[in-house]
Amino acid sequence: MYEVVNGFFDGAQPIPTSSTLGLIQVGTGGDTRRNLGIPVDVGAAIRLLTEGRPRLIDTGRVTVGSHVYHFINIAEAGIGADVSERANRMPKFLGASTYFVATLASLAVWRHKPLLIRVDEGIRREITGQAVVVANCQYYGGGMRIAPQAVPDDGMFDVIIEGPIGKLEALLKARKLYSGAHFEDPGLSRKLELLHGTRVEVGSPDKVLVQLDGEVVGQLPATFEVVPEALRFMVPKAGS
């Protein structure tokens, strides 16, 4: 999906088109399907191509060095990018479990990174922690509902700053990250901050990888910007 989405742009600019995207799930993570309510059943997904409704959604535009990329779900700098790099090297017969196994391997060696974050003009944070998540949608990493309030057509990013979450705590509370209940947990919520904005700049003096929809595209510094209503997707009709 990452390659297809980037095919709709020429550098930073959308290519004018009347095309509508459809999705039949055959990949490892399935997060785009979850975010847009597309059925996992192949037959139902095929029927949706003619029986669904088109929905305009935002994308994210990311500048890393001299390169410009786009994403529709979630971009992240930090441990999740390390997980994605490991998962992409692993054999695919594990299916959705690939991300869980890669997460365990990354946690075993992870060291928190110094991160400098700017959101729009007025918000600046400097932390040592796990990651900065720039969310257009709710799910990433094979079903982790990291941004439970994110909406892909509101013209805004949900930005989750993950502080120094311990390895044991991350393992013991992984279920809450997958269910989207992590902000309700008193221990986790003290190490998380949720912000909103249309432009996010992230830097670090250390090497910190950047991933977009599961694809590692480089390392910090990076700038993330909302592109409103950039793509049209076929999704289920309201109430179906």
C-alpha positions, -999 to +999 in steps of 0.1 A: +000+000+000+029+024+008+042+021-028+007+026-043+000+057-022+033+073-032+024+067-068-003+093-065+022+120-058+050+137-078+074+148-051+054+170-027+025+175-050-006+153-056-011+141-092-045+153-104-067+122-108-103+110-105-092+075-094-106+058-064-085+033-045-097-001-034-080-026-011-080-064-009-060-075+022-030-098+013-002-082+034+012-088+069-002-061+091-036-053+078-037-019+094-051+001+064-080-024+062-087-019+100-085+019+097-110+021+068-133-007+079-125-028+048-135-065+053-107-091+057-128-116+037-116-115+000-151-119-014-165-092+007-136-069-001-142-074-038-179-067-035-170-035-017-152-022-048-186-018-065-210-016-036-191+008-013-188+045-012-158+068-020-143+086+010-118+114+008-090+110+033-059+130+043-024+118+038+008+127+055+038+143+036+072+135+051+105+152+043+136+132+053+168+148+040+162+157+003+135+130-001+097+134+001+074+106+010+037+101+018+017+079+041-019+073+050-019+055+084+009+063+108+045+076+107+068+071+136+104+079+147+117+056+173+112+020+185+084+013+160+107+020+131+132-004+146+104-030+148+094-024+112+130-028+100+132-062+118+098-073+106+106-065+070+137-088+073+118-117+088+101-146+069+065-138+061+050-172+071+044-158+106+017-136+093+004-109+117+026-125+144+056-111+126+052-077+142+048-092+177+080-112+174+099-082+159+086-061+188+100-085+214+134-085+196+135-047+194+125-043+231+153-066+242+180-042+228+163-008+228+178+022+245+157+054+248+166+082+225+168+120+230+140+136+209+133+172+201+097+177+189+079+208+175+042+208+167+030+237+146+043+270+159+036+269+196+045+235+210+080+223+217+090+192+237+125+178+245+124+143+260+143+111+263+120+083+254+107+056+230+091+073+201+071+101+184+041+088+166+024+110+139-010+094+134-034+101+105-053+069+114-056+047+145-038+014+139-002+004+131+022-025+138-002-053+130-032-041+150-018-018+177-044+009+183-019+035+192-041+066+183-077+056+193-091+091+186-074+097+152-097+104+122-083+103+087-103+131+072-102+158+100-072+177+085-051+171+117-025+147+130-028+130+164+008+132+178+017+107+206+049+113+224+061+082+242+084+088+271+107+064+290+084+034+291+103+005+307+108-028+289+089-049+314+061-023+316+058-024+278+055-062+278+030-064+307+008-036+292+011-045+256-026-056+255-036-021+264-016-007+235-034-031+211-068-023+225-063+014+226-067+017+264-032+029+271-042+065+279-066+051+305-038+033+324-024+056+352+011+042+349+014+045+311-005+077+307+021+096+328+047+087+302+025+096+272+014+129+258-012+134+231-010+166+209-027+177+177-013+196+148-008+199+111+030+201+110+054+181+132+092+184+132+113+158+150+151+157+155+177+139+175+215+139+180+213+101+179+205+078+150+167+073+151+149+055+122+117+068+106+090+045+093+059+053+072+031+027+071+057+000+080+084+011+056+117+025+069+126+055+048+156+070+066+164+087+099+158+119+118+156+148+113+121+147+096+092+170+090+056+157+088+028+177+072-009+170+066-022+170+030-060+173+034-083+152+013-055+139-009-068+104-017-102+088-024-108+053-009-137+029-015-151+021+020-183+005+034-214+026+032-226+041+065-244+016+087-231-015+067 
